Amino acid sequence: MEYAKLQSMVDCHQVREGLLKISETGNGWAVVVEDLSGHQFPLTDQHGHEKLYHSLDNATGVLKKLGVIQINVVESF
């Protein structure tokens, strides 16, 4: 989902939390927003490709800029 649509979800209080996940498609962090029903929406570019951040700080900054308060890092070991 593109940034503007995620911002709209946050503005309408439809977001439970933000998740930072290690991407399955590349080397980096995916920014994901979870709605109140538990559905997850990754941040994508205008072509629908998942946006990746090589820095956890940068990925966290995106969620903070969106206004997401609850942020969790999801890692698999």
N, C-alpha and C positions, 0 to 999 in steps of 0.2 A: 504494500500500500504506500502510496506516495506521501511525502512529508505533510502536505497541506491537509490530506484526509485524516492522517493520524492526529494532527493538530485540532481538527474539528471534533474528533472523538474526545480528546482531552477537554476541550472547551465545553462540551456537552456532558461532562462528568460520566462518560461511558467506559472509563479505563480503570481497571483494578490495579494493574502494576505494569512496570516496564521490565523486560528481561534482556540480559546481555548473554548471548549464547555463542559458543564457538561454532563458526559456520561449517556446514556439511559440504559446501561447494567450493570452499577456498580457504586461504590462510588469513583468518581475521575474525573479528567479532561482528555478529549480526545483532541489530537493534530490533527488538520485538515488543509490541504492545499487546497486552492481554485485556480483553474487554470483560465486562461484568459477568458474562456467561461462560467465560473460560476459553473463548476462541482467541487464537493468537494470530497477529498480523505483523509480518516482518516489514521493515522499512525497505522500499524498493525505489529504483530510479523510474524515469518516465516510460521505460521499456519493460518494466515488470521484473527487472533483475535485482536480486537482493544486494543491498548496499553493505559493504564490509568496511570495517575500521580496524587498522592494524594496532591501534592503541586503545586499551581499555578506558583510559581517561577521555579520549575523544568520543568514544561510543557513549560513555556515561554523560558527557556534556550534551550530546544530542537529546537524550531523554530529559535532562534538566531543562534544556531550552524549550522543549515541548511543554514543560510544566508537570511532568510525571514526578510524583513524590516518592512512591514506593518503587525501588529499583533493586533487582536481584540479579546476581551473576550465577549463571548455570554452567557448570563444568562437569565433564565426565572423565573419570580416571580409570 
